[in-house]
Amino acid sequence: MSEAPKRRRQRNSSRKPTIAWLEQPFRLLKSPIKPLDWLPEEKIEAIHNASMDILENVGMAFMDKQALDLWEQAGADVNHKTELVKIDRELLLELVAKTPSSFTWHARNPKYNLTIGDGHINFVPNSGMPFASDLDNGRRDATSKDYENFVKLAHTIPYFHFAGGLLVESQDIPVSLRHLHRTRSMVNLTDKAIKNVSHGYIIPEDVVKMLELVFGSPLPMAVTGGVVNVTSPLRLDDRMIGGMIAYARHNQATIVTPFIMAGATSPITMAAAIAQQNAEALGGIALCQLARAGSPAMYGGFAQNIDMRTGSPSFGAPEGAWGTLVAAQLARRYNVPFRASGSLTNSQVPDAQASLEANWSMWPCILAQTNIVYHAVGWLEGGLVASFEKFILDTETIGMMYHFLESFEIDTDSLAVQSIADVGIGGHHLDTKMTQDNYKSAFYDPVISSRQNFEQWEENGSKDALQRANSIYKAILEQYEQPHLDDSIKEALDDFVARRTEELKGVNLYS
Amino acid sequence: MSEAPKRRRQRNSSRKPTIAWLEQPFRLLKSPIKPLDWLPEEKIEAIHNASMDILENVGMAFMDKQALDLWEQAGADVNHKTELVKIDRELLLELVAKTPSSFTWHARNPKYNLTIGDGHINFVPNSGMPFASDLDNGRRDATSKDYENFVKLAHTIPYFHFAGGLLVESQDIPVSLRHLHRTRSMVNLTDKAIKNVSHGYIIPEDVVKMLELVFGSPLPMAVTGGVVNVTSPLRLDDRMIGGMIAYARHNQATIVTPFIMAGATSPITMAAAIAQQNAEALGGIALCQLARAGSPAMYGGFAQNIDMRTGSPSFGAPEGAWGTLVAAQLARRYNVPFRASGSLTNSQVPDAQASLEANWSMWPCILAQTNIVYHAVGWLEGGLVASFEKFILDTETIGMMYHFLESFEIDTDSLAVQSIADVGIGGHHLDTKMTQDNYKSAFYDPVISSRQNFEQWEENGSKDALQRANSIYKAILEQYEQPHLDDSIKEALDDFVARRTEELKGVNLYS
C-alpha cells in the first residue's frame, strides 16, 4: 500500500472545514465565579453619591411632554420650559427599585427563552452598522441581503442567544420602512430571541403589532426591546423617550445606554464619565418605571474616552474596560440587569488590532458577568462597519469563553491520580483508555485558530485567520435551516407590511 | 495662504510615528485588586492532596547523583537504581517553605532592580526561539543580530522589566559557545535585569563567573536565573538538575516550569495536568532548597492541552487560561513566587488569531498577578518563531495593562461634579480648562492601534496593524542608546569569552 501516505495527505488538504461550534447545543451561560469587583465599596458609594448630586442639583433634560408630566406627577422638580427635571435620590431609587432584577426574554421557540439577570451572560451580534464588509466584496453600504445573512449566522451558531436586532442598516430599503422589513425578516428567519429599534412612538407600536401576530395580544413581557442612547450630557430627546414609553407600556424592554466619551460629552476622567453615566442610566430606567412600574429595563454601560489625536471615541481601550467593570458593579448595587459591549474596535480591518481590542472589550464583559453582551461580534471601524469575517473571528472568542466558564471540573475522576500512577515516570498518556474515551470532547476545538505546523499550514495555502474566517462564514450560511412559521402568520405579516408601507408614505417616524 | 491645507496634510502623512511608550518612566507594576481565585479553597485543597499523593506514592525521578544524595540525606525514600524518589508531604512542604516568598532581582543599574513576589508583575520578552521573523526578511534561522535587536527593544521600551534572557537562539554561533556570547551581549547592551539558561553544570558556572566580573564575587542574590523544564511526567533530567543545583549554590534563581500537555504528558484533563504540574514544580523547588536553603526559586505554570487534531500543544486556549489562574492560586497557597506566559499562540503569522490567543494568555497572567510573565511578547508558531512585529503588537497589550492597573482614580477631583454642573445639559467638555489641562496624559495613547477614520487611514496607505508594527520596531531600534559599561569590564568579559572558547572546544556542555 505504497500510496497510503499520499492519499492521506490529499484527503487532509481537501477536507471541508469542520465547524465544531455547530455541534454544540444551545444553552444559557453562567460564570462559575463571582463577578469581579474592580472598585472597593467605598469608591462605588463615592460614584453613587456624585451621580445623585448630579440628578438632584444639575438635573436631566427630558425633551418630551409625556415624560415631563410623568415626572411632575411623581413629585420631581419639573421645569416645562427648559424641560429640566431635578430628581431627589429617594424618589429616584424608589423608582429604580421597581425594575425587575431578572426577567425572561421570550423567543418564538420557547427552547430559546432567555434569563436576563441573575448572573446570566447572553450574546447579541453586531447592531446598527451602516456598512458591511467581507473579503470578496469589500466595504460597502449594507443591504437587506447582508441583514438576512447576519440573522442566519446568529441563528445557526448555537452560542448566540439573540439572532435578531438592528444588525446592519438595510440601505436598499427606505428609512421609514426598515423597521417593518427588519421585523418581518427576523420573525421569518429565526425563532431565537430578537430585539428591535425603540425610537419614537411609531416604530415600537408597529413592532408590537407585528409581534402580536406571532405571540398573541397582549405581548408577554419581554419579546422585544431595544437600546436607547442618552444624548449626553444629561439629555433624553423625544425620539428616545417615545421608544422608552411605548415599549414600557407594552411591558417590553428598554436598555438605557448613555453614549459618553470622556473629554467630550463628560469631563476628561473616566471617574466623571462613569458618574455621569450612572446618573443618566438611572434617570432613564426611572422613566421606564414611571411609564409602567415593573417593566423590564436594563442599565447599559458604554462609557469610553475620546482619542485626543483623532477626536474619535476609543474602543477596546483600558478606559472602556474600567467603564464596563465599574458600570456593572453599579448595576449590581441597584439590582438592575446590565448590558455592555463585546467586540468593540477602532480598526479598519480584521487584523491583530481588531482582535486585541475586541478581546479588551470581551474579557471585562465576562468578568463583569454582563447580562447582555451587545455587539459581541462583528465590529469594525468604531461601529460603522459590520464585517462577516470579524463576526467569525469574534465568535471564536465566544466559543472559548463558553468552554472557559463551563468545562473545568475538579473531582476524583478528573484528578486521575490512578492514571498518573499507571503511566508512571516518563511515559505518555496518548493511548490510555482515559485519553481514548475523552479525546473528542476533552478540550475546546477551535474553528478559526490554526494549530498546524508550518509545513502543513503552507501546504494548505498559507491562509491567515482572516482568509479562514471568510470560508467559515460561507460554510455556516450553507448550513442555515429556516425554522417553521405558520403560513397564516407569514401572510398576516405581509399584509401588515403592505398596509403600513402605504400609510407611512411621507410620515416622519419621530414626529 | 491657500497652500496651508495641503502643507498640513503632507506633514501629517510624512510625520514620524510618535512612540508614546518611550515617554513612560520605567517602573514596577502592581495590581489594584486582589488576585483572581478561579477555584474555591476546597478544590485547591483537592489538587494539593492529589499532588501530595503523587509525590508520596508514585514519586518523581531525579536523574542526577548529587540530587539523589541530597534527597537521601534529607530522609526521602530514594532508589538509586531507578533514580526514583518518593517524598512525604511533611518533608516536601518543609523544604518548599524555605523558599523566599519575595526577593530582589538585581540589575546592573540599581534603578532597574525588581521585586519578584509580593504581588509584583514583571514582564520578560520572548525566550528561546530557533527562528526569527519580520515582514522584510520573512521566517528564518535566528542569528546573533536578531538576538541583539531583541535585547535593544526590551531595553528601550520602559514596560519591560527584563531585557535579557534566551530571547532567540543565535544559530550563527556554535551551540557550545552561545552562552558566552549571549551573556556578553546582554551585559554590554542593557543595564536592566537579565536571565540566562540554566542547563547542566558548565553553563551556569560560566555565566556566574562572567557576572562576577560585573557584580563582584560572590554574586548578590539574584542577578541571574533561568527556567528548568521538568520532563513530564515526573522526571527531572541531569541537564536540568545541573542548572538548578549550580544556580542555587550561587544563590541565583531557578524557575521550575513543568511543560505538561494534558492528553500526552499527563492524563487528558486539566485537573490532572495541574495536579501533576503541582507535584513536579514543588519537587523541583524542594530540590533547590536542598541545594541551598533560602535560595530563590519560582513556581512555573505552563500546563496546556494537546490539540487532538494536530498533536500540537494548544497555546492561548481556555485550558491554558485555567492552567495559569489555578497554578497561581496554588503558588499563593505555598507562598512561592509565580511565573506564567503572556503571548502564547499557535498562529503562523501575526494576525487576528495571534492577537486573540496572546490576549488569552496575557489576561489570565494579569488577573493571577503573575510575578514573572515570561514570553510576554513576540511568540508565534507555538514558540518556534520570535516575530519582531508580534513583539510590538503584544507590547501594545502590555502598555494597556499598565494603564489599566495603574491609572484609574476615584476622588472628588476626578469625579468632577462641579465641571459637569458648569457644562450643564447638552454642552460639551472639549474646551474646558479641565480638558485642556489634562488632555495629554488623561488616557492611554496607543502606538499601534489606529483610531483614524477610514478616509484618513486610506490616505495614510491603508496599513494594517502588522505593517504599522514593522515601522515601529525599526523606529524603536533607532532610538536605542547603549548604557555605559567600564572598558575594564568589557575587556575582562572579552578575555573570558576568548579563553573559554578555546577550553570548550569539543566539550559536551551537559556531561
Boltz contact constraints between the chains, C-beta under 6 A:
constraints:
  - contact:
      token1: [A, 43]
      token2: [B, 410]
      max_distance: 6.0
  - contact:
      token1: [A, 46]
      token2: [B, 410]
      max_distance: 6.0
  - contact:
      token1: [A, 50]
      token2: [B, 415]
      max_distance: 6.0
  - contact:
      token1: [A, 50]
      token2: [B, 417]
      max_distance: 6.0
  - contact:
      token1: [A, 53]
      token2: [B, 417]
      max_distance: 6.0
  - contact:
      token1: [A, 54]
      token2: [B, 420]
      max_distance: 6.0
  - contact:
      token1: [A, 58]
      token2: [B, 421]
      max_distance: 6.0
  - contact:
      token1: [A, 61]
      token2: [B, 425]
      max_distance: 6.0
  - contact:
      token1: [A, 234]
      token2: [B, 425]
      max_distance: 6.0
  - contact:
      token1: [A, 235]
      token2: [B, 425]
      max_distance: 6.0
  - contact:
      token1: [A, 235]
      token2: [B, 426]
      max_distance: 6.0
  - contact:
      token1: [A, 263]
      token2: [B, 435]
      max_distance: 6.0
  - contact:
      token1: [A, 264]
      token2: [B, 428]
      max_distance: 6.0
  - contact:
      token1: [A, 264]
      token2: [B, 430]
      max_distance: 6.0
  - contact:
      token1: [A, 267]
      token2: [B, 416]
      max_distance: 6.0
  - contact:
      token1: [A, 267]
      token2: [B, 419]
      max_distance: 6.0
  - contact:
      token1: [A, 267]
      token2: [B, 429]
      max_distance: 6.0
  - contact:
      token1: [A, 267]
      token2: [B, 434]
      max_distance: 6.0
  - contact:
      token1: [A, 268]
      token2: [B, 434]
      max_distance: 6.0
  - contact:
      token1: [A, 268]
      token2: [B, 435]
      max_distance: 6.0
  - contact:
      token1: [A, 268]
      token2: [B, 438]
      max_distance: 6.0
  - contact:
      token1: [A, 268]
      token2: [B, 442]
      max_distance: 6.0
  - contact:
      token1: [A, 269]
      token2: [B, 414]
      max_distance: 6.0
  - contact:
      token1: [A, 271]
      token2: [B, 410]
      max_distance: 6.0
  - contact:
      token1: [A, 271]
      token2: [B, 414]
      max_distance: 6.0
  - contact:
      token1: [A, 271]
      token2: [B, 415]
      max_distance: 6.0
  - contact:
      token1: [A, 272]
      token2: [B, 415]
      max_distance: 6.0
  - contact:
      token1: [A, 272]
      token2: [B, 416]
      max_distance: 6.0
  - contact:
      token1: [A, 275]
      token2: [B, 415]
      max_distance: 6.0
  - contact:
      token1: [A, 276]
      token2: [B, 420]
      max_distance: 6.0
  - contact:
      token1: [A, 305]
      token2: [B, 443]
      max_distance: 6.0
  - contact:
      token1: [A, 307]
      token2: [B, 451]
      max_distance: 6.0
  - contact:
      token1: [A, 308]
      token2: [B, 439]
      max_distance: 6.0
  - contact:
      token1: [A, 310]
      token2: [B, 451]
      max_distance: 6.0
  - contact:
      token1: [A, 310]
      token2: [B, 452]
      max_distance: 6.0
  - contact:
      token1: [A, 312]
      token2: [B, 451]
      max_distance: 6.0
  - contact:
      token1: [A, 317]
      token2: [B, 444]
      max_distance: 6.0
  - contact:
      token1: [A, 318]
      token2: [B, 400]
      max_distance: 6.0
  - contact:
      token1: [A, 318]
      token2: [B, 403]
      max_distance: 6.0
  - contact:
      token1: [A, 318]
      token2: [B, 404]
      max_distance: 6.0
  - contact:
      token1: [A, 318]
      token2: [B, 444]
      max_distance: 6.0
  - contact:
      token1: [A, 319]
      token2: [B, 443]
      max_distance: 6.0
  - contact:
      token1: [A, 321]
      token2: [B, 404]
      max_distance: 6.0
  - contact:
      token1: [A, 322]
      token2: [B, 408]
      max_distance: 6.0
  - contact:
      token1: [A, 346]
      token2: [B, 451]
      max_distance: 6.0
  - contact:
      token1: [A, 348]
      token2: [B, 454]
      max_distance: 6.0
  - contact:
      token1: [A, 348]
      token2: [B, 457]
      max_distance: 6.0
  - contact:
      token1: [A, 349]
      token2: [B, 464]
      max_distance: 6.0
  - contact:
      token1: [A, 350]
      token2: [B, 352]
      max_distance: 6.0
  - contact:
      token1: [A, 351]
      token2: [B, 464]
      max_distance: 6.0
  - contact:
      token1: [A, 351]
      token2: [B, 465]
      max_distance: 6.0
  - contact:
      token1: [A, 352]
      token2: [B, 350]
      max_distance: 6.0
  - contact:
      token1: [A, 352]
      token2: [B, 355]
      max_distance: 6.0
  - contact:
      token1: [A, 352]
      token2: [B, 393]
      max_distance: 6.0
  - contact:
      token1: [A, 352]
      token2: [B, 465]
      max_distance: 6.0
  - contact:
      token1: [A, 353]
      token2: [B, 449]
      max_distance: 6.0
  - contact:
      token1: [A, 353]
      token2: [B, 465]
      max_distance: 6.0
  - contact:
      token1: [A, 355]
      token2: [B, 352]
      max_distance: 6.0
  - contact:
      token1: [A, 355]
      token2: [B, 355]
      max_distance: 6.0
  - contact:
      token1: [A, 355]
      token2: [B, 356]
      max_distance: 6.0
  - contact:
      token1: [A, 356]
      token2: [B, 355]
      max_distance: 6.0
  - contact:
      token1: [A, 359]
      token2: [B, 359]
      max_distance: 6.0
  - contact:
      token1: [A, 363]
      token2: [B, 363]
      max_distance: 6.0
  - contact:
      token1: [A, 393]
      token2: [B, 352]
      max_distance: 6.0
  - contact:
      token1: [A, 400]
      token2: [B, 318]
      max_distance: 6.0
  - contact:
      token1: [A, 403]
      token2: [B, 318]
      max_distance: 6.0
  - contact:
      token1: [A, 404]
      token2: [B, 318]
      max_distance: 6.0
  - contact:
      token1: [A, 404]
      token2: [B, 321]
      max_distance: 6.0
  - contact:
      token1: [A, 408]
      token2: [B, 322]
      max_distance: 6.0
  - contact:
      token1: [A, 410]
      token2: [B, 43]
      max_distance: 6.0
  - contact:
      token1: [A, 410]
      token2: [B, 46]
      max_distance: 6.0
  - contact:
      token1: [A, 410]
      token2: [B, 271]
      max_distance: 6.0
  - contact:
      token1: [A, 414]
      token2: [B, 269]
      max_distance: 6.0
  - contact:
      token1: [A, 414]
      token2: [B, 271]
      max_distance: 6.0
  - contact:
      token1: [A, 415]
      token2: [B, 50]
      max_distance: 6.0
  - contact:
      token1: [A, 415]
      token2: [B, 271]
      max_distance: 6.0
  - contact:
      token1: [A, 415]
      token2: [B, 272]
      max_distance: 6.0
  - contact:
      token1: [A, 415]
      token2: [B, 275]
      max_distance: 6.0
  - contact:
      token1: [A, 416]
      token2: [B, 267]
      max_distance: 6.0
  - contact:
      token1: [A, 416]
      token2: [B, 272]
      max_distance: 6.0
  - contact:
      token1: [A, 417]
      token2: [B, 50]
      max_distance: 6.0
  - contact:
      token1: [A, 417]
      token2: [B, 53]
      max_distance: 6.0
  - contact:
      token1: [A, 419]
      token2: [B, 267]
      max_distance: 6.0
  - contact:
      token1: [A, 420]
      token2: [B, 54]
      max_distance: 6.0
  - contact:
      token1: [A, 420]
      token2: [B, 276]
      max_distance: 6.0
  - contact:
      token1: [A, 421]
      token2: [B, 58]
      max_distance: 6.0
  - contact:
      token1: [A, 425]
      token2: [B, 61]
      max_distance: 6.0
  - contact:
      token1: [A, 425]
      token2: [B, 234]
      max_distance: 6.0
  - contact:
      token1: [A, 425]
      token2: [B, 235]
      max_distance: 6.0
  - contact:
      token1: [A, 426]
      token2: [B, 235]
      max_distance: 6.0
  - contact:
      token1: [A, 428]
      token2: [B, 264]
      max_distance: 6.0
  - contact:
      token1: [A, 429]
      token2: [B, 267]
      max_distance: 6.0
  - contact:
      token1: [A, 430]
      token2: [B, 264]
      max_distance: 6.0
  - contact:
      token1: [A, 434]
      token2: [B, 267]
      max_distance: 6.0
  - contact:
      token1: [A, 434]
      token2: [B, 268]
      max_distance: 6.0
  - contact:
      token1: [A, 435]
      token2: [B, 263]
      max_distance: 6.0
  - contact:
      token1: [A, 435]
      token2: [B, 268]
      max_distance: 6.0
  - contact:
      token1: [A, 438]
      token2: [B, 268]
      max_distance: 6.0
  - contact:
      token1: [A, 439]
      token2: [B, 308]
      max_distance: 6.0
  - contact:
      token1: [A, 442]
      token2: [B, 268]
      max_distance: 6.0
  - contact:
      token1: [A, 443]
      token2: [B, 305]
      max_distance: 6.0
  - contact:
      token1: [A, 443]
      token2: [B, 319]
      max_distance: 6.0
  - contact:
      token1: [A, 444]
      token2: [B, 317]
      max_distance: 6.0
  - contact:
      token1: [A, 444]
      token2: [B, 318]
      max_distance: 6.0
  - contact:
      token1: [A, 449]
      token2: [B, 353]
      max_distance: 6.0
  - contact:
      token1: [A, 451]
      token2: [B, 307]
      max_distance: 6.0
  - contact:
      token1: [A, 451]
      token2: [B, 310]
      max_distance: 6.0
  - contact:
      token1: [A, 451]
      token2: [B, 312]
      max_distance: 6.0
  - contact:
      token1: [A, 451]
      token2: [B, 346]
      max_distance: 6.0
  - contact:
      token1: [A, 452]
      token2: [B, 310]
      max_distance: 6.0
  - contact:
      token1: [A, 454]
      token2: [B, 348]
      max_distance: 6.0
  - contact:
      token1: [A, 457]
      token2: [B, 348]
      max_distance: 6.0
  - contact:
      token1: [A, 464]
      token2: [B, 349]
      max_distance: 6.0
  - contact:
      token1: [A, 464]
      token2: [B, 351]
      max_distance: 6.0
  - contact:
      token1: [A, 465]
      token2: [B, 351]
      max_distance: 6.0
  - contact:
      token1: [A, 465]
      token2: [B, 352]
      max_distance: 6.0
  - contact:
      token1: [A, 465]
      token2: [B, 353]
      max_distance: 6.0
